[in-house]
Amino acid sequence: MHIYQQLPPELRVHLDAATQTPSEASLGHLQAAVTAAQGQSPEIRAFLLESLGALQLAFDRIEPALDSFRQALVLSTGEAEDEARLGLATVLGLLGRTDERVELLEYFSETRHPRGRAALALVRAEHGQKDAAKLLDGLEESPELLRVRAELCLQTADTHGAEAALGKLVEFAGRAGQEARLRLGRIYLESGRYERAITHFERLLDGLIEVPAPNKGRKSPAKVSVPAKPTDGRFEALVRTELAAAWAQKGQVEVALEQLNQALELIETYGEADEPLLGIVLLRLGTLEFYGKQNLAAAEEYLEEALGVAIDTWGQEHPHTAQILVHLGHLELGRSQHKEAKALLKRALEIVPSSSEAHGALALALVAAGKMGPAKMHLERALKTVRDPTRREGLRTNLERLVNRKSSSPR
């Protein structure tokens, strides 16, 4: 018998009220159920605490969720204990308490629990263990395991392995299949296969997707067409956003802007609250208007709106907020407004001190102000953290020019 059937009627009322339409008020209903269950069995109390922890996590009540999952873990046994352990591990990850999280998940190395072993595999991969994927061997395939296998392959730069896992995942219906289709297209995009990415995303919009079939001795992989018609506005907006990125990489700025504007229209009309996606689309519109068309007025409007969304969604101190501040700093540099640019870029560095983009842009503003020493310092810091080889070469060239300029200037 499921634990829900064991609940007394007065506890079911609270649980039903909390789960019908999850909201802030739902937290009160579940907290009331937990309080009223003090005299009940450990199994019932653990079930309610785990439900409360999951809802607290959904509403970013991280510390209360930590307490709820800890209590649930103490009270629970068997499968319920496994679920409480996974919930607690998720919270510890969000809090950056890595050692505790690893210790908690190592328990699953001696079990056959699919989600537990998947979580442990990801943690081990984050710590550089190249054989982490072996933890998934012998487990029954499921959407979650295929997603984790793809992620593990990407972490080890095994693009083909990731494609194979995602190719299987697209066969699953619902959200798992949609996410796999998007991730597969992003792999094409991130690996520089822009034509392939464009074809992939356009077929998604047309209702068909090309998926690599298993290669059984053939010289080239077969292709199969799987129905994938977008079922909601959000999914179509996501597809158009990624399609715009592929067109932008091909230098087709107007086509990319058209796709982003269609995505923006979808977000505004499909009626679901999706501030993060809105912020991403506004940011990409702003950067394309600025870097692609040098349309400073339109770029500023989009970027300012994106900044407002980022602050509302993630807060003042989030890296995403810092990224937008860097773009606004570049925009002020384009206007020769060096004082305003320096203020924006310094604010970005307060949020993310290691941002190579902010250090590099601030160096340009300082050069324009005649402050060569501080400019050289920021260029050196940018070189320490930059990953992209092309940008690294550009920064190195700028640093060499600055050094030569300083050495040749009159003392």
Kinemage of the C-alpha trace (Angstrom):
@kinemage 1
@onewidth
@group {chain A} dominant
@subgroup {mainchain}
@vectorlist {calphas} color= white
{ca met a 1} P 0.000 0.000 0.000
{ca his a 2} L 1.316 3.418 -0.933
{ca ile a 3} L 2.048 5.653 2.039
{ca tyr a 4} L -0.602 8.126 0.835
{ca gln a 5} L -3.334 5.546 1.503
{ca gln a 6} L -2.061 5.230 5.073
{ca leu a 7} L -2.540 8.932 5.828
{ca pro a 8} L -5.372 9.864 8.217
{ca pro a 9} L -8.080 12.017 6.571
{ca glu a 10} L -6.967 15.190 8.360
{ca leu a 11} L -3.451 14.847 6.887
{ca arg a 12} L -4.734 14.021 3.410
{ca val a 13} L -6.665 17.296 3.379
{ca his a 14} L -3.459 19.272 3.896
{ca leu a 15} L -1.499 17.222 1.363
{ca asp a 16} L -4.210 17.465 -1.310
{ca ala a 17} L -4.474 21.237 -0.829
{ca ala a 18} L -0.702 21.560 -1.195
{ca thr a 19} L -0.383 19.494 -4.362
{ca gln a 20} L -3.417 20.615 -6.396
{ca thr a 21} L -1.889 23.976 -7.348
{ca pro a 22} L 1.623 24.339 -5.879
{ca ser a 23} L 2.115 27.868 -4.545
{ca glu a 24} L 3.522 29.731 -1.574
{ca ala a 25} L 0.344 28.796 0.322
{ca ser a 26} L 1.108 25.120 -0.326
{ca leu a 27} L 4.135 25.406 1.957
{ca gly a 28} L 1.805 26.348 4.816
{ca his a 29} L -0.452 23.357 4.144
{ca leu a 30} L 2.461 20.916 4.149
{ca gln a 31} L 4.030 22.496 7.227
{ca ala a 32} L 0.676 22.097 8.981
{ca ala a 33} L 0.566 18.434 7.922
{ca val a 34} L 4.099 17.844 9.280
{ca thr a 35} L 3.155 19.456 12.599
{ca ala a 36} L -0.088 17.470 12.863
{ca ala a 37} L 1.757 14.205 12.102
{ca gln a 38} L 3.967 14.250 15.220
{ca gly a 39} L 2.175 11.244 16.705
{ca gln a 40} L 2.128 9.247 13.455
{ca ser a 41} L 4.505 6.470 12.300
{ca pro a 42} L 8.063 7.325 11.173
{ca glu a 43} L 7.101 6.341 7.602
{ca ile a 44} L 4.256 8.871 7.439
{ca arg a 45} L 6.334 11.638 9.019
{ca ala a 46} L 9.239 10.958 6.638
{ca phe a 47} L 6.890 11.010 3.632
{ca leu a 48} L 5.457 14.398 4.628
{ca leu a 49} L 8.886 15.857 5.419
{ca glu a 50} L 10.230 14.726 2.056
{ca ser a 51} L 7.208 16.262 0.297
{ca leu a 52} L 7.761 19.498 2.221
{ca gly a 53} L 11.471 19.502 1.348
{ca ala a 54} L 10.747 19.055 -2.364
{ca leu a 55} L 8.271 21.967 -2.327
{ca gln a 56} L 10.633 24.176 -0.330
{ca leu a 57} L 13.313 23.429 -2.899
{ca ala a 58} L 10.959 24.367 -5.746
{ca phe a 59} L 10.371 27.748 -4.102
{ca asp a 60} L 14.086 28.335 -3.333
{ca arg a 61} L 13.695 27.812 0.409
{ca ile a 62} L 17.085 26.118 0.510
{ca glu a 63} L 17.898 26.135 4.235
{ca pro a 64} L 14.413 24.950 5.298
{ca ala a 65} L 14.626 22.221 2.613
{ca leu a 66} L 17.955 21.112 4.083
{ca asp a 67} L 16.332 20.679 7.491
{ca ser a 68} L 13.297 18.850 6.059
{ca phe a 69} L 15.366 16.340 4.085
{ca arg a 70} L 17.706 15.743 7.045
{ca gln a 71} L 14.750 14.876 9.268
{ca ala a 72} L 13.225 12.682 6.547
{ca leu a 73} L 16.500 10.762 6.151
{ca val a 74} L 16.648 10.009 9.878
{ca leu a 75} L 13.066 8.698 9.929
{ca ser a 76} L 12.916 6.790 6.633
{ca thr a 77} L 13.949 3.303 5.513
{ca gly a 78} L 14.214 1.441 2.200
{ca glu a 79} L 13.143 3.309 -0.939
{ca ala a 80} L 11.974 6.289 1.089
{ca glu a 81} L 15.459 6.585 2.585
{ca asp a 82} L 16.963 6.594 -0.924
{ca glu a 83} L 14.666 9.423 -2.023
{ca ala a 84} L 15.418 11.459 1.091
{ca arg a 85} L 19.143 10.929 0.521
{ca leu a 86} L 18.855 12.187 -3.078
{ca gly a 87} L 16.855 15.216 -1.986
{ca leu a 88} L 19.400 16.072 0.671
{ca ala a 89} L 22.254 15.647 -1.820
{ca thr a 90} L 20.551 18.087 -4.199
{ca val a 91} L 20.310 20.716 -1.450
{ca leu a 92} L 23.926 20.203 -0.390
{ca gly a 93} L 24.973 20.707 -4.008
{ca leu a 94} L 23.090 24.011 -4.166
{ca leu a 95} L 24.796 25.123 -0.964
{ca gly a 96} L 28.232 24.211 -2.320
{ca arg a 97} L 28.855 21.657 0.429
{ca thr a 98} L 30.616 19.276 -1.932
{ca asp a 99} L 32.317 16.934 0.535
{ca glu a 100} L 29.084 16.219 2.411
{ca arg a 101} L 27.271 15.652 -0.874
{ca val a 102} L 29.892 13.177 -2.124
{ca glu a 103} L 29.887 11.272 1.170
{ca leu a 104} L 26.095 11.049 1.084
{ca leu a 105} L 25.969 9.773 -2.514
{ca glu a 106} L 28.790 7.214 -2.153
{ca tyr a 107} L 26.195 5.062 -0.399
{ca phe a 108} L 24.704 4.334 -3.837
{ca ser a 109} L 27.927 2.767 -5.136
{ca glu a 110} L 26.890 -0.430 -3.309
{ca thr a 111} L 23.294 -0.370 -4.554
{ca arg a 112} L 21.456 -0.788 -7.878
{ca his a 113} L 19.432 2.396 -7.418
{ca pro a 114} L 19.410 4.024 -10.909
{ca arg a 115} L 18.919 7.652 -9.874
{ca gly a 116} L 21.348 7.313 -6.994
{ca arg a 117} L 24.089 5.834 -9.171
{ca ala a 118} L 23.429 8.462 -11.839
{ca ala a 119} L 23.817 11.267 -9.285
{ca leu a 120} L 27.015 9.692 -7.967
{ca ala a 121} L 28.386 9.321 -11.511
{ca leu a 122} L 27.887 13.028 -12.176
{ca val a 123} L 29.582 13.987 -8.908
{ca arg a 124} L 32.551 11.734 -9.623
{ca ala a 125} L 32.844 13.177 -13.130
{ca glu a 126} L 32.872 16.694 -11.673
{ca his a 127} L 35.873 15.582 -9.619
{ca gly a 128} L 37.704 14.380 -12.720
{ca gln a 129} L 37.074 10.626 -12.493
{ca lys a 130} L 37.074 9.554 -16.152
{ca asp a 131} L 35.482 6.154 -15.467
{ca ala a 132} L 32.436 7.638 -13.708
{ca ala a 133} L 30.125 6.386 -16.483
{ca lys a 134} L 30.849 2.782 -15.437
{ca leu a 135} L 28.428 3.298 -12.567
{ca leu a 136} L 25.630 3.250 -15.173
{ca asp a 137} L 26.646 -0.095 -16.693
{ca gly a 138} L 24.063 -2.818 -16.295
{ca leu a 139} L 21.243 -0.483 -15.328
{ca glu a 140} L 17.988 -0.492 -17.267
{ca glu a 141} L 17.863 2.332 -19.791
{ca ser a 142} L 15.538 5.209 -18.961
{ca pro a 143} L 15.239 8.845 -20.033
{ca glu a 144} L 17.083 9.989 -16.905
{ca leu a 145} L 19.976 7.556 -17.356
{ca leu a 146} L 20.345 8.452 -21.039
{ca arg a 147} L 20.392 12.138 -20.119
{ca val a 148} L 23.100 11.513 -17.522
{ca arg a 149} L 25.108 9.363 -19.957
{ca ala a 150} L 24.991 12.190 -22.501
{ca glu a 151} L 26.119 14.702 -19.878
{ca leu a 152} L 29.016 12.453 -18.827
{ca cys a 153} L 30.093 12.119 -22.459
{ca leu a 154} L 30.029 15.895 -22.899
{ca gln a 155} L 32.136 16.389 -19.771
{ca thr a 156} L 34.817 14.156 -21.316
{ca ala a 157} L 34.477 15.764 -24.779
{ca asp a 158} L 32.983 12.540 -26.195
{ca thr a 159} L 30.641 14.262 -28.667
{ca his a 160} L 29.803 11.048 -30.537
{ca gly a 161} L 28.846 9.262 -27.316
{ca ala a 162} L 26.616 12.190 -26.330
{ca glu a 163} L 24.935 12.146 -29.746
{ca ala a 164} L 24.279 8.403 -29.453
{ca ala a 165} L 22.695 8.777 -26.004
{ca leu a 166} L 20.572 11.731 -27.075
{ca gly a 167} L 19.601 9.936 -30.285
{ca lys a 168} L 18.048 7.210 -28.121
{ca leu a 169} L 16.502 9.741 -25.779
{ca val a 170} L 14.532 11.507 -28.528
{ca glu a 171} L 12.479 8.338 -28.946
{ca phe a 172} L 10.870 8.983 -25.560
{ca ala a 173} L 7.715 11.060 -25.584
{ca gly a 174} L 7.049 14.196 -23.606
{ca arg a 175} L 9.542 16.546 -22.009
{ca ala a 176} L 12.429 14.052 -21.991
{ca gly a 177} L 12.266 13.768 -25.770
{ca gln a 178} L 11.960 17.530 -26.231
{ca glu a 179} L 14.957 18.261 -24.028
{ca ala a 180} L 17.003 15.655 -25.879
{ca arg a 181} L 16.154 17.182 -29.251
{ca leu a 182} L 17.224 20.606 -28.037
{ca arg a 183} L 20.430 19.277 -26.473
{ca leu a 184} L 21.307 17.385 -29.640
{ca gly a 185} L 20.972 20.593 -31.654
{ca arg a 186} L 23.109 22.441 -29.129
{ca ile a 187} L 25.854 19.845 -29.555
{ca tyr a 188} L 25.909 20.592 -33.283
{ca leu a 189} L 26.025 24.303 -32.467
{ca glu a 190} L 28.759 24.056 -29.824
{ca ser a 191} L 30.919 21.842 -32.052
{ca gly a 192} L 30.794 24.331 -34.946
{ca arg a 193} L 28.454 22.309 -37.184
{ca tyr a 194} L 26.231 25.304 -37.874
{ca glu a 195} L 24.590 24.001 -41.069
{ca arg a 196} L 23.717 20.768 -39.282
{ca ala a 197} L 22.317 22.754 -36.340
{ca ile a 198} L 20.173 24.904 -38.649
{ca thr a 199} L 18.782 21.842 -40.421
{ca his a 200} L 18.110 20.158 -37.070
{ca phe a 201} L 16.229 23.096 -35.539
{ca glu a 202} L 14.291 23.850 -38.713
{ca arg a 203} L 13.129 20.232 -38.889
{ca leu a 204} L 11.999 20.521 -35.290
{ca leu a 205} L 9.866 23.492 -36.276
{ca asp a 206} L 8.525 21.605 -39.281
{ca gly a 207} L 7.626 18.646 -37.074
{ca leu a 208} L 10.408 16.237 -38.097
{ca ile a 209} L 13.847 15.594 -36.702
{ca glu a 210} L 16.778 13.723 -38.206
{ca val a 211} L 18.204 11.263 -35.708
{ca pro a 212} L 21.312 9.087 -36.182
{ca ala a 213} L 20.241 5.444 -36.147
{ca pro a 214} L 22.557 2.726 -34.770
{ca asn a 215} L 25.362 2.083 -37.263
{ca lys a 216} L 25.509 -1.661 -37.844
{ca gly a 217} L 28.378 -2.073 -40.241
{ca arg a 218} L 27.220 0.594 -42.686
{ca lys a 219} L 29.672 3.100 -44.042
{ca ser a 220} L 27.429 6.034 -43.099
{ca pro a 221} L 24.804 6.274 -40.360
{ca ala a 222} L 21.199 5.804 -41.394
{ca lys a 223} L 18.641 8.505 -40.646
{ca val a 224} L 15.172 8.084 -39.271
{ca ser a 225} L 12.433 10.678 -39.009
{ca val a 226} L 10.724 10.954 -35.643
{ca pro a 227} L 7.635 13.123 -35.122
{ca ala a 228} L 8.545 16.051 -32.917
{ca lys a 229} L 5.992 18.778 -33.539
{ca pro a 230} L 6.256 21.471 -30.851
{ca thr a 231} L 3.387 21.005 -28.422
{ca asp a 232} L 3.637 24.340 -26.630
{ca gly a 233} L 4.804 27.863 -27.178
{ca arg a 234} L 7.709 27.551 -24.802
{ca phe a 235} L 9.270 24.685 -26.711
{ca glu a 236} L 8.930 26.530 -30.007
{ca ala a 237} L 10.457 29.652 -28.423
{ca leu a 238} L 13.416 27.584 -27.221
{ca val a 239} L 13.920 26.080 -30.675
{ca arg a 240} L 13.786 29.492 -32.363
{ca thr a 241} L 16.265 30.899 -29.837
{ca glu a 242} L 18.792 28.157 -30.654
{ca leu a 243} L 18.107 28.467 -34.395
{ca ala a 244} L 18.887 32.183 -34.106
{ca ala a 245} L 22.235 31.349 -32.491
{ca ala a 246} L 23.129 29.084 -35.418
{ca trp a 247} L 22.186 31.727 -38.010
{ca ala a 248} L 24.180 34.345 -36.093
{ca gln a 249} L 27.263 32.119 -36.253
{ca lys a 250} L 26.765 31.971 -40.016
{ca gly a 251} L 26.758 35.780 -40.134
{ca gln a 252} L 23.047 35.980 -41.007
{ca val a 253} L 22.180 38.658 -38.445
{ca glu a 254} L 18.801 39.663 -39.907
{ca val a 255} L 17.621 36.048 -40.057
{ca ala a 256} L 18.769 35.525 -36.462
{ca leu a 257} L 16.952 38.671 -35.304
{ca glu a 258} L 13.767 37.500 -37.038
{ca gln a 259} L 13.902 34.175 -35.153
{ca leu a 260} L 14.531 35.905 -31.819
{ca asn a 261} L 11.643 38.314 -32.359
{ca gln a 262} L 9.349 35.382 -33.092
{ca ala a 263} L 10.595 33.697 -29.899
{ca leu a 264} L 9.902 36.898 -27.959
{ca glu a 265} L 6.373 37.074 -29.346
{ca leu a 266} L 5.751 33.462 -28.342
{ca ile a 267} L 6.988 34.067 -24.787
{ca glu a 268} L 4.707 37.066 -24.451
{ca thr a 269} L 1.646 35.197 -25.748
{ca tyr a 270} L 1.769 31.602 -24.521
{ca gly a 271} L 0.768 32.734 -21.050
{ca glu a 272} L 3.343 30.892 -18.935
{ca ala a 273} L 5.657 32.732 -16.563
{ca asp a 274} L 9.124 32.224 -17.980
{ca glu a 275} L 11.348 35.081 -16.903
{ca pro a 276} L 14.640 33.163 -17.432
{ca leu a 277} L 13.867 32.432 -21.106
{ca leu a 278} L 12.627 35.994 -21.617
{ca gly a 279} L 15.917 37.279 -20.210
{ca ile a 280} L 17.954 35.058 -22.544
{ca val a 281} L 16.040 36.203 -25.637
{ca leu a 282} L 16.330 39.878 -24.674
{ca leu a 283} L 20.058 39.466 -24.047
{ca arg a 284} L 20.616 37.822 -27.432
{ca leu a 285} L 18.557 40.489 -29.188
{ca gly a 286} L 20.655 43.156 -27.494
{ca thr a 287} L 23.998 41.601 -28.346
{ca leu a 288} L 22.992 41.013 -31.972
{ca glu a 289} L 21.778 44.599 -32.377
{ca phe a 290} L 25.050 45.839 -30.886
{ca tyr a 291} L 27.761 43.537 -32.225
{ca gly a 292} L 25.953 42.520 -35.407
{ca lys a 293} L 24.376 45.804 -36.514
{ca gln a 294} L 26.006 48.489 -34.332
{ca asn a 295} L 22.493 49.701 -33.517
{ca leu a 296} L 23.335 51.164 -30.104
{ca ala a 297} L 19.880 52.546 -29.265
{ca ala a 298} L 18.046 49.258 -29.888
{ca ala a 299} L 20.823 47.293 -28.189
{ca glu a 300} L 20.649 49.450 -25.071
{ca glu a 301} L 16.872 49.049 -24.843
{ca tyr a 302} L 17.066 45.252 -25.030
{ca leu a 303} L 20.061 44.981 -22.681
{ca glu a 304} L 18.523 47.257 -20.050
{ca glu a 305} L 15.340 45.184 -20.136
{ca ala a 306} L 17.389 41.977 -19.937
{ca leu a 307} L 19.236 43.393 -16.914
{ca gly a 308} L 15.939 44.081 -15.154
{ca val a 309} L 14.750 40.533 -15.820
{ca ala a 310} L 18.075 39.088 -14.615
{ca ile a 311} L 17.944 41.043 -11.349
{ca asp a 312} L 14.315 40.010 -10.756
{ca thr a 313} L 15.050 36.371 -11.605
{ca trp a 314} L 18.544 35.698 -10.232
{ca gly a 315} L 19.387 38.751 -8.126
{ca gln a 316} L 21.961 41.541 -8.133
{ca glu a 317} L 24.942 39.262 -7.463
{ca his a 318} L 24.388 36.543 -10.078
{ca pro a 319} L 26.934 35.820 -12.870
{ca his a 320} L 24.176 36.266 -15.460
{ca thr a 321} L 23.622 39.802 -14.171
{ca ala a 322} L 27.374 40.423 -14.447
{ca gln a 323} L 27.386 39.194 -18.056
{ca ile a 324} L 24.768 41.774 -19.055
{ca leu a 325} L 26.696 44.522 -17.249
{ca val a 326} L 29.744 43.608 -19.353
{ca his a 327} L 27.752 43.988 -22.584
{ca leu a 328} L 26.408 47.342 -21.392
{ca gly a 329} L 29.989 48.346 -20.603
{ca his a 330} L 31.045 47.473 -24.154
{ca leu a 331} L 28.111 49.501 -25.439
{ca glu a 332} L 29.248 52.575 -23.479
{ca leu a 333} L 32.759 52.057 -24.834
{ca gly a 334} L 31.234 52.134 -28.324
{ca arg a 335} L 29.810 55.535 -27.447
{ca ser a 336} L 33.174 56.680 -26.030
{ca gln a 337} L 31.484 57.067 -22.643
{ca his a 338} L 34.496 55.732 -20.750
{ca lys a 339} L 33.448 56.838 -17.270
{ca glu a 340} L 30.080 55.066 -17.577
{ca ala a 341} L 31.784 52.004 -19.069
{ca lys a 342} L 34.254 51.778 -16.171
{ca ala a 343} L 31.437 51.947 -13.608
{ca leu a 344} L 29.503 49.119 -15.288
{ca leu a 345} L 32.569 46.912 -15.731
{ca lys a 346} L 33.797 47.430 -12.176
{ca arg a 347} L 30.337 46.427 -10.935
{ca ala a 348} L 30.539 43.271 -13.069
{ca leu a 349} L 33.941 42.444 -11.541
{ca glu a 350} L 32.525 42.855 -8.043
{ca ile a 351} L 30.102 40.058 -8.928
{ca val a 352} L 32.537 37.849 -10.890
{ca pro a 353} L 36.145 38.884 -10.094
{ca ser a 354} L 37.563 36.344 -12.585
{ca ser a 355} L 35.570 37.573 -15.630
{ca ser a 356} L 38.066 37.789 -18.488
{ca glu a 357} L 35.559 39.735 -20.591
{ca ala a 358} L 35.120 42.392 -17.895
{ca his a 359} L 38.869 42.678 -17.290
{ca gly a 360} L 39.562 43.000 -21.027
{ca ala a 361} L 36.854 45.618 -21.574
{ca leu a 362} L 37.899 47.601 -18.496
{ca ala a 363} L 41.464 47.645 -19.826
{ca leu a 364} L 40.202 49.334 -23.021
{ca ala a 365} L 38.367 51.961 -20.968
{ca leu a 366} L 41.503 52.628 -18.898
{ca val a 367} L 43.673 52.941 -22.009
{ca ala a 368} L 41.254 55.535 -23.358
{ca ala a 369} L 41.598 57.408 -20.054
{ca gly a 370} L 45.401 57.279 -20.316
{ca lys a 371} L 45.809 54.926 -17.337
{ca met a 372} L 48.267 52.470 -18.846
{ca gly a 373} L 49.445 50.793 -15.637
{ca pro a 374} L 45.994 49.719 -14.424
{ca ala a 375} L 45.069 48.764 -18.010
{ca lys a 376} L 48.069 46.423 -18.208
{ca met a 377} L 47.083 44.843 -14.873
{ca his a 378} L 43.543 44.099 -16.098
{ca leu a 379} L 44.792 42.668 -19.404
{ca glu a 380} L 47.104 40.323 -17.492
{ca arg a 381} L 44.216 39.197 -15.299
{ca ala a 382} L 42.054 38.632 -18.374
{ca leu a 383} L 44.771 36.426 -19.899
{ca lys a 384} L 44.861 34.252 -16.776
{ca thr a 385} L 41.190 33.313 -17.000
{ca val a 386} L 40.271 33.429 -20.705
{ca arg a 387} L 39.509 30.032 -22.278
{ca asp a 388} L 38.749 30.823 -25.896
{ca pro a 389} L 42.017 30.589 -27.934
{ca thr a 390} L 40.998 33.382 -30.333
{ca arg a 391} L 40.185 35.769 -27.510
{ca arg a 392} L 43.394 34.808 -25.718
{ca glu a 393} L 45.420 35.711 -28.800
{ca gly a 394} L 43.601 39.032 -29.108
{ca leu a 395} L 44.248 39.891 -25.473
{ca arg a 396} L 47.904 38.952 -25.820
{ca thr a 397} L 48.230 41.227 -28.861
{ca asn a 398} L 46.592 44.090 -26.976
{ca leu a 399} L 48.937 43.555 -24.041
{ca glu a 400} L 52.000 43.593 -26.304
{ca arg a 401} L 50.813 46.825 -27.926
{ca leu a 402} L 50.241 48.384 -24.541
{ca val a 403} L 53.707 47.388 -23.313
{ca asn a 404} L 55.302 48.787 -26.487
{ca arg a 405} L 53.242 51.971 -26.159
{ca lys a 406} L 54.383 52.469 -22.575
{ca ser a 407} L 58.054 51.804 -23.373
{ca ser a 408} L 58.049 54.264 -26.301
{ca ser a 409} L 56.185 57.050 -24.503
{ca pro a 410} L 58.282 59.997 -23.156
{ca arg a 411} L 59.194 59.773 -19.503
